[in-house]
């Protein structure tokens, strides 16, 4: 089964979560259905109407929101008071605002990271997890994608474009070099860096290059928030201890989970999903053999819809 039909929210709201941040939140589907919260990627990627379509609107109460600094949340591209732990706190504030006791948590890429952190901090609130494109946020995972010798070996032509804004003398630490530009005072240089950072991700996200995906990542409104916020998180090691997510997997033994990962995911290699599955015996791993990283790829989206249908049956 493929995606469910397009739907519109039956409710939208804005929630002041403090420190000057206000979040955009929407609810769609069945008001009395199984609650699920969708955690988008990035960090800084923002939500999309597409994200509602992984869930049967007759069975799910679908909660989608834009994380701090991106999408329709404000202030735009803001880095202050924007950490993993701020986002975990925000998820709890949303749950309380919507009077939800427990919910299914769905997250892809960075959303999988955030879902794991949330589940390990608040296991009593999590009915189950559906995760895609596992990103464990270890230093080696960040190095794989942002330093030569990893993803650059598979996409050398795209890598050349990614490194082009950075002088050779600074390329030993690409995350730090981009950080200087993305947080500097030169607006023109900041946008050049933002676009290069974002397009690198969009170009490598799919098994076969998809022009619509690249165009989305090239959009200045998407690129600036994505690049600034991602880089801010990565230069700070995602505000996590090294290997924290695998070390904390023991606390999720009572939580059922379905992991979906593309065999040819270059952004987040499948070894990360395999390691999580091994550390979390209550999980089921589906490796999609004809896919990369993106949730838009046919095999990935079919597997995700199957996962939400399975969870709807298991948790009803």
C-alpha positions, 0 to 999 in steps of 0.5 A: 500500500502506498501513501494515504490521500491528501488531507487538511488539518482540522486544527492548527495552533501556535504554542509559546514554549518559552525563550522567545520560541513559538511552534506551529502545530497541526492536527489532522485525521480522526480526533478520537483516533490513535495519537501519533506525533510526527518528528521531521528531519534536519534538524531544521527541515520543517514539516510538510503536508506530505507527512500526514499521508503516512497515516490512515486518517480514519485511525490516527490522530495525526500531530505534526509540528515544526521544530524550533527555528524552522518551517512556520515556527518562529523565530526563523533559523534561530540558534539560541535556546535550540538544543536537543533537550529543548526539543524534547521539552517541546514535545512534552509541552505539545503532548500536555497542551493536546491532553494526550497521555501516550502516543506513537512516535514517528521520526525519520533521519534527525527525527529518528534521533529525536524520537529515540532521545524522547523515548529514552527520556520519557518511555512511559509516554511512548506507545511505540516507535516507527523510525526511518533512516536511523541517525545515531549522531555519533562523531563518526556518523557526522564525519562520514557525511561531512568529511572526505573519505565517506559519502564523498567517495560515492558522490565525488561530483556533488562533494566538489560543489559542497567543498567549493565555498571553503578554502583548502586550508579549512577543509580539515574540519568542514563542519567548523568551516561552515559554522563560521560562515553560517553564523557570520555577519556576511549575508551573501556568504551565509546564503552561499554556504547555506545553499551548498550545505543543503544541496549536498544533502538533497543531492545524496538523499535518494538512490537515483537523483531526484530533481524535485528533491534537489530543488526543494533543498535549493529553496533559500527558505528551506536552505538557510534554516536547514543549514544553520540549524543542522550545522549548529547541532553537529558542531555541538555533537547534537548535544548528546554524549558519544554513543548515547542512543545505543547505550540508552537502548536498554531503557526501551525494551518495553517499547515496540518499534519498527525501523525502516532503512534504505540499503543504499542510504548514503546520508545515514548508512544502514549499519546505524539501523543494524546497530540500533536493532541489535541493541533494541531486541523489541524492534523489527528492522526492514531494509529496503533494497532499492532505496536510499535515505529519502522518505519520498522513495517508493520502497521507503514510503510503502514500508512506512505505511505498512509500519503505521498500519501494523502499529494501528493494529497492535496498539488499538 
